[in-house]
């Protein structure tokens, strides 16, 4: 399986020209999803498991895409 298969929302996010930062030491989070307007999602700072962080980001970006797909 590919990343696109496992995390289709995150793959779509990047395909749209947005950014995913991994290991964002400035914010103290594992994953930050950023668009032209700034940070859209950051994993909570208490999340230390990378798989869990990816799953949370996938769900959050999925919701964001659903809410903003016409923008």
Beta strands, then each sheet from edge to edge (+ up, - down):
strand 1: 19-24
strand 2: 29-35
strand 3: 38-42
sheet 1: 1+ 2- 3+
end
